[in-house]
Amino acid sequence: MSENKSFSTAVPAVRIMDSGLNVPDEADILSGRLSDFSGALGGAMSTSLSSPQGQLASSESAIIADKNDQLLYIVNQVNPDFSSGRFQDAIGKIYFLERRGATGTTVTATCNGTDGGLRARVASVVSAGRYYACVYKTDPENIDILGLTVSRDGSSWTTAVTFGIDEIPVLDVSNIGVKLQEA
């Protein structure tokens, strides 16, 4: 039979607190691993991270920190405030709730107008409570819609849909019409 041996480490432990999981900083893990190596090698080793033992301690510290981060992620998924995806679905099932499937929205935009200005903006709020603006390019024979931008307040704009663009000429604001339809 083998003997039971007790091992110790200077690496700070993961702690479960009332506020949640508490994991040590990577610098503290590294310090602990260097201390462990120093104890194992007789105390007269170099602690330079460019030394072989420093490289080992550094690599092991990164591995330990990564596993701690993964553990932290899993533990946080039990909290409904932080959960997502399948974990959120699992919490919902405890209360006999099921997530509604994804539903699509189709935005049909009619863009007419001339090239000019810095950004196309829609003058009125559509029923979804957002402003939509068409982004397009023109050449003598074609008008190509490249994307759609969206804004909640009509002043700060983000891309809603992009079809791949290099340079974007824009529309005259007075000639834009937008109609929102649900799919």
C-alpha beads as a LAMMPS data file, in Angstrom:
LAMMPS data file: protein, C-alpha beads

183 atoms
182 bonds

1 atom types
1 bond types

-500.0 500.0 xlo xhi
-500.0 500.0 ylo yhi
-500.0 500.0 zlo zhi

Masses

1 110.0

Atoms # bond

1 1 1 0.000 0.000 0.000
2 1 1 1.119 3.495 -0.648
3 1 1 1.422 6.134 1.994
4 1 1 -0.894 9.115 2.109
5 1 1 1.200 12.193 1.542
6 1 1 0.195 15.758 2.128
7 1 1 1.306 18.323 -0.423
8 1 1 1.228 22.067 0.015
9 1 1 1.629 25.002 -2.338
10 1 1 2.189 28.721 -2.010
11 1 1 -0.350 29.389 -4.783
12 1 1 -3.391 31.167 -3.287
13 1 1 -6.518 29.026 -3.311
14 1 1 -9.820 29.720 -5.028
15 1 1 -12.333 30.720 -2.340
16 1 1 -16.102 30.552 -2.310
17 1 1 -17.389 33.661 -0.543
18 1 1 -20.863 35.071 0.177
19 1 1 -20.291 37.477 -2.732
20 1 1 -19.336 34.641 -5.102
21 1 1 -16.165 32.949 -6.273
22 1 1 -12.888 34.696 -5.457
23 1 1 -9.897 33.740 -7.630
24 1 1 -6.320 34.966 -7.095
25 1 1 -4.612 37.367 -9.496
26 1 1 -2.182 35.834 -11.975
27 1 1 0.705 37.765 -10.351
28 1 1 -0.090 36.087 -7.006
29 1 1 -0.245 32.693 -8.712
30 1 1 3.160 33.332 -10.333
31 1 1 4.657 34.391 -7.016
32 1 1 3.319 31.190 -5.442
33 1 1 4.707 28.972 -8.213
34 1 1 8.140 30.647 -7.967
35 1 1 8.068 30.050 -4.206
36 1 1 7.094 26.393 -4.768
37 1 1 9.973 25.903 -7.238
38 1 1 12.407 27.632 -4.894
39 1 1 11.402 25.299 -2.064
40 1 1 11.651 22.231 -4.291
41 1 1 15.071 23.208 -5.678
42 1 1 16.673 24.116 -2.384
43 1 1 16.077 27.872 -2.307
44 1 1 19.103 28.959 -4.332
45 1 1 17.409 29.245 -7.712
46 1 1 17.094 32.262 -9.962
47 1 1 13.610 33.809 -9.967
48 1 1 14.172 35.524 -13.311
49 1 1 11.276 34.758 -15.653
50 1 1 13.767 34.215 -18.484
51 1 1 15.399 31.305 -16.609
52 1 1 14.128 27.753 -17.252
53 1 1 12.424 27.575 -13.845
54 1 1 10.976 31.064 -14.409
55 1 1 9.568 29.910 -17.751
56 1 1 8.022 26.835 -16.100
57 1 1 6.518 28.910 -13.282
58 1 1 5.201 31.471 -15.777
59 1 1 3.608 28.805 -18.002
60 1 1 2.050 26.974 -15.062
61 1 1 0.719 30.268 -13.676
62 1 1 -0.964 31.039 -16.999
63 1 1 -2.521 27.549 -17.053
64 1 1 -3.788 27.878 -13.470
65 1 1 -5.162 31.394 -14.134
66 1 1 -6.937 30.178 -17.282
67 1 1 -8.570 27.302 -15.390
68 1 1 -9.575 29.728 -12.622
69 1 1 -11.190 31.988 -15.251
70 1 1 -13.067 29.013 -16.698
71 1 1 -14.254 28.019 -13.229
72 1 1 -15.331 31.607 -12.581
73 1 1 -17.306 31.600 -15.845
74 1 1 -19.123 28.364 -14.947
75 1 1 -19.951 29.561 -11.426
76 1 1 -21.234 32.899 -12.768
77 1 1 -23.556 31.051 -15.152
78 1 1 -25.578 29.904 -12.128
79 1 1 -26.425 33.561 -11.406
80 1 1 -29.363 34.701 -13.590
81 1 1 -27.831 38.205 -13.751
82 1 1 -24.774 36.858 -15.590
83 1 1 -25.978 33.665 -17.270
84 1 1 -26.391 33.252 -20.998
85 1 1 -27.244 30.620 -23.578
86 1 1 -27.866 27.089 -22.322
87 1 1 -27.168 28.095 -18.722
88 1 1 -29.887 30.747 -18.888
89 1 1 -32.236 28.197 -20.442
90 1 1 -31.467 25.761 -17.599
91 1 1 -32.287 28.392 -14.954
92 1 1 -35.545 29.138 -16.775
93 1 1 -36.498 25.454 -16.858
94 1 1 -36.338 25.344 -13.056
95 1 1 -39.351 27.694 -13.196
96 1 1 -40.950 25.869 -16.155
97 1 1 -40.009 28.677 -18.549
98 1 1 -38.902 28.190 -22.140
99 1 1 -37.087 30.742 -24.254
100 1 1 -39.047 32.034 -27.222
101 1 1 -37.339 31.204 -30.474
102 1 1 -35.651 33.879 -32.510
103 1 1 -37.958 35.951 -34.687
104 1 1 -36.810 37.960 -37.641
105 1 1 -37.646 41.501 -38.609
106 1 1 -37.535 42.690 -42.191
107 1 1 -36.892 46.339 -42.866
108 1 1 -38.018 47.362 -46.322
109 1 1 -36.416 50.673 -47.219
110 1 1 -37.122 52.767 -50.278
111 1 1 -34.185 55.089 -50.885
112 1 1 -34.470 57.844 -53.443
113 1 1 -32.301 60.900 -53.758
114 1 1 -29.048 62.373 -54.849
115 1 1 -25.499 61.834 -53.741
116 1 1 -24.272 64.352 -51.144
117 1 1 -24.092 65.169 -47.461
118 1 1 -22.252 63.206 -44.807
119 1 1 -24.859 60.704 -43.652
120 1 1 -28.332 59.741 -44.717
121 1 1 -30.877 60.091 -41.927
122 1 1 -34.549 59.370 -41.807
123 1 1 -36.655 62.318 -40.787
124 1 1 -39.293 60.387 -38.874
125 1 1 -39.362 57.677 -36.228
126 1 1 -40.684 54.350 -37.468
127 1 1 -42.948 52.158 -35.350
128 1 1 -40.018 50.271 -33.794
129 1 1 -38.930 53.519 -32.116
130 1 1 -35.775 53.792 -34.160
131 1 1 -34.526 55.892 -37.030
132 1 1 -33.293 54.029 -40.100
133 1 1 -30.996 55.321 -42.817
134 1 1 -30.060 53.637 -46.049
135 1 1 -26.413 53.600 -47.104
136 1 1 -25.878 53.145 -50.823
137 1 1 -23.491 53.720 -53.710
138 1 1 -24.264 54.990 -57.169
139 1 1 -22.635 54.879 -60.540
140 1 1 -24.112 56.160 -63.808
141 1 1 -26.226 53.014 -64.332
142 1 1 -26.836 51.493 -60.886
143 1 1 -27.882 52.261 -57.335
144 1 1 -26.644 49.584 -54.918
145 1 1 -27.873 49.409 -51.324
146 1 1 -24.850 48.571 -49.183
147 1 1 -26.358 48.601 -45.730
148 1 1 -28.701 50.106 -43.212
149 1 1 -27.821 52.225 -40.186
150 1 1 -30.003 52.525 -37.110
151 1 1 -30.390 55.082 -34.313
152 1 1 -32.590 55.275 -31.226
153 1 1 -32.427 59.059 -30.955
154 1 1 -31.654 60.249 -34.478
155 1 1 -28.220 61.571 -33.509
156 1 1 -25.913 58.613 -32.791
157 1 1 -25.869 56.014 -35.565
158 1 1 -24.698 52.399 -35.674
159 1 1 -24.656 49.859 -38.455
160 1 1 -27.720 47.620 -38.516
161 1 1 -26.891 45.676 -41.685
162 1 1 -23.791 45.898 -43.878
163 1 1 -23.269 44.220 -47.216
164 1 1 -19.536 44.958 -47.589
165 1 1 -18.362 48.430 -48.568
166 1 1 -15.199 50.430 -49.223
167 1 1 -16.474 53.958 -49.597
168 1 1 -20.002 55.235 -49.048
169 1 1 -21.589 58.205 -50.771
170 1 1 -24.800 59.229 -49.010
171 1 1 -28.364 60.320 -49.644
172 1 1 -30.109 63.632 -49.476
173 1 1 -32.125 63.497 -46.220
174 1 1 -35.315 64.897 -47.723
175 1 1 -35.721 62.012 -50.172
176 1 1 -35.702 58.964 -47.887
177 1 1 -38.697 56.792 -47.125
178 1 1 -38.625 53.794 -44.775
179 1 1 -41.277 51.199 -44.047
180 1 1 -40.856 48.594 -41.272
181 1 1 -42.453 45.174 -41.706
182 1 1 -42.302 42.152 -39.414
183 1 1 -41.373 38.868 -41.041

Bonds

1 1 1 2
2 1 2 3
3 1 3 4
4 1 4 5
5 1 5 6
6 1 6 7
7 1 7 8
8 1 8 9
9 1 9 10
10 1 10 11
11 1 11 12
12 1 12 13
13 1 13 14
14 1 14 15
15 1 15 16
16 1 16 17
17 1 17 18
18 1 18 19
19 1 19 20
20 1 20 21
21 1 21 22
22 1 22 23
23 1 23 24
24 1 24 25
25 1 25 26
26 1 26 27
27 1 27 28
28 1 28 29
29 1 29 30
30 1 30 31
31 1 31 32
32 1 32 33
33 1 33 34
34 1 34 35
35 1 35 36
36 1 36 37
37 1 37 38
38 1 38 39
39 1 39 40
40 1 40 41
41 1 41 42
42 1 42 43
43 1 43 44
44 1 44 45
45 1 45 46
46 1 46 47
47 1 47 48
48 1 48 49
49 1 49 50
50 1 50 51
51 1 51 52
52 1 52 53
53 1 53 54
54 1 54 55
55 1 55 56
56 1 56 57
57 1 57 58
58 1 58 59
59 1 59 60
60 1 60 61
61 1 61 62
62 1 62 63
63 1 63 64
64 1 64 65
65 1 65 66
66 1 66 67
67 1 67 68
68 1 68 69
69 1 69 70
70 1 70 71
71 1 71 72
72 1 72 73
73 1 73 74
74 1 74 75
75 1 75 76
76 1 76 77
77 1 77 78
78 1 78 79
79 1 79 80
80 1 80 81
81 1 81 82
82 1 82 83
83 1 83 84
84 1 84 85
85 1 85 86
86 1 86 87
87 1 87 88
88 1 88 89
89 1 89 90
90 1 90 91
91 1 91 92
92 1 92 93
93 1 93 94
94 1 94 95
95 1 95 96
96 1 96 97
97 1 97 98
98 1 98 99
99 1 99 100
100 1 100 101
101 1 101 102
102 1 102 103
103 1 103 104
104 1 104 105
105 1 105 106
106 1 106 107
107 1 107 108
108 1 108 109
109 1 109 110
110 1 110 111
111 1 111 112
112 1 112 113
113 1 113 114
114 1 114 115
115 1 115 116
116 1 116 117
117 1 117 118
118 1 118 119
119 1 119 120
120 1 120 121
121 1 121 122
122 1 122 123
123 1 123 124
124 1 124 125
125 1 125 126
126 1 126 127
127 1 127 128
128 1 128 129
129 1 129 130
130 1 130 131
131 1 131 132
132 1 132 133
133 1 133 134
134 1 134 135
135 1 135 136
136 1 136 137
137 1 137 138
138 1 138 139
139 1 139 140
140 1 140 141
141 1 141 142
142 1 142 143
143 1 143 144
144 1 144 145
145 1 145 146
146 1 146 147
147 1 147 148
148 1 148 149
149 1 149 150
150 1 150 151
151 1 151 152
152 1 152 153
153 1 153 154
154 1 154 155
155 1 155 156
156 1 156 157
157 1 157 158
158 1 158 159
159 1 159 160
160 1 160 161
161 1 161 162
162 1 162 163
163 1 163 164
164 1 164 165
165 1 165 166
166 1 166 167
167 1 167 168
168 1 168 169
169 1 169 170
170 1 170 171
171 1 171 172
172 1 172 173
173 1 173 174
174 1 174 175
175 1 175 176
176 1 176 177
177 1 177 178
178 1 178 179
179 1 179 180
180 1 180 181
181 1 181 182
182 1 182 183
